[in-house]
Amino acid sequence: KIMDIMKALKEAVTPVYCLDNKEKAHCKYITDCSPRLLWRELGDKIKEILEKTSLEDLLEKSRKTSSLSQPEHKYIFQI
């Protein structure tokens, strides 16, 4: 799953830094921040999508939505 990749890379998946547990102490408004509730809900949805999406899913979606069957150049790109 994509979430496993993000965890392995130690990448934050929160939409704002104050939702990341490591960064909480840096915001003096954290206890009175109304928008934080919205950001938390959005962050939960992002995590939900990352937990259920695999690389295979992304590849399949790319194949279905790609308008090009072959690149218009001769270069090969690899990840």
C-alpha positions in Angstrom: 0.0 0.0 0.0 1.0 3.6 -0.6 0.9 4.3 3.2 3.5 1.6 3.8 5.8 3.4 1.3 5.2 6.7 3.1 6.0 5.2 6.5 9.1 3.5 5.1 10.3 6.9 3.8 9.3 8.6 7.1 7.2 11.1 5.2 4.4 12.9 6.9 0.9 12.5 5.4 -0.8 15.2 7.4 -2.1 18.3 5.5 -0.7 20.7 8.1 2.4 20.3 10.4 0.5 20.7 13.6 -1.3 17.3 13.1 2.1 15.6 13.0 2.8 14.5 16.6 6.4 15.6 16.4 5.4 19.1 15.5 2.6 19.8 18.0 4.8 21.6 20.5 5.7 24.3 17.9 2.3 25.9 17.6 1.1 28.1 20.4 -2.5 28.2 19.1 -3.0 24.4 19.0 -5.6 24.3 21.8 -7.8 27.1 20.3 -7.5 26.3 16.6 -10.9 25.7 15.0 -9.5 25.0 11.5 -7.4 22.2 13.0 -10.6 20.1 13.3 -11.2 20.4 9.5 -7.5 19.6 8.8 -7.7 16.6 11.1 -10.7 15.3 9.2 -9.0 15.9 5.9 -5.9 14.2 7.2 -7.9 11.1 8.2 -9.4 10.9 4.7 -5.9 11.2 3.1 -4.7 8.3 5.4 -7.7 6.2 4.5 -7.0 6.6 0.8 -3.3 5.8 1.2 -4.1 2.7 3.3 -6.4 1.2 0.6 -4.4 2.2 -2.5 -1.6 0.1 -3.9 1.0 0.7 -6.6 -0.9 -1.8 -8.7 -4.1 0.4 -8.3 -2.2 3.5 -9.4 -0.8 1.6 -12.5 -4.2 0.4 -13.4 -5.8 3.8 -13.1 -3.0 5.3 -15.2 -3.5 2.7 -17.9 -7.2 3.5 -18.0 -6.9 7.3 -18.1 -3.7 7.6 -20.2 -4.4 9.3 -23.5 -1.1 8.1 -24.9 -0.5 4.5 -25.7 3.1 5.1 -26.4 5.4 8.0 -25.6 6.0 10.5 -28.3 9.8 10.2 -27.6 12.4 7.4 -27.6 13.6 8.0 -24.0 13.0 5.4 -21.3 12.2 6.5 -17.8 12.6 4.2 -14.8 11.8 4.5 -11.1 
